[in-house]
């Protein structure tokens, strides 16, 4: 049975090869990846091909934009693993003025954990984090300083079962400077409604309460629907760092690349405010998948010849 499954998987992966694997197997592309990534070229290539092979929506993307997005993550020394949550690829429909789809590109999405990783790597932060605030934990403002006050529930099981009412991000620099920012969930929903054209505050309650018909779920592909807390974490920690934090060169690059599609000139075009990322009913949106079987690794061993003595 295991051999049959492996054979089926290999056959399925081979069917996708003309769409993206063939692109990655071109000599010019192999050379570009080898120059950009060095000794990690094989694992880098295997990871992104596995991601595309397991995601029908990514298979429709312009392969150049997938590679460009992956190279941006590699340049920042971040991992595309969904378990780590440092960055993701998201298919994005580019439309003309008449609303016709003229291209499907891969958008580079930096996660909250990616921002935290870059901040700690800068050597300027003693601590940095972002968490959800549960019902009963927000205690208003200090009358003398105006700072927001919190009292956290100690029982983790009890806390987990309470509704989320907001989000809090904070950092402490090595020089002692501290900053905390709190947004209510209502404010975060309003932010998403304002800045993501793929998200509607009016439809959000229907989505989380299972009131959207199955045949219409493809319209709700925004990460704001699928993982609101993760997007809230990313939004608030990005806001915190940009307003009050110390930004390293890598952090500045990350801010420029986040929510962007990299064009053929290597320029980052921010698309958060321009188009939605709705895909067709037969497509799905998932973060990058990097769990690769031994059979897949052999299938994608594009650098085997170069590595042999």
Beta strands, then each sheet from edge to edge (+ up, - down):
strand 1: 87-95
strand 2: 101-110
strand 3: 125-134
strand 4: 138-141
strand 5: 148-150
strand 6: 164-173
strand 7: 178-184
strand 8: 260-262
strand 9: 268-270
sheet 1: 1+ 2-
sheet 2: 3+ 6- 7+
sheet 3: 4+ 5-
sheet 4: 8+ 9-
end
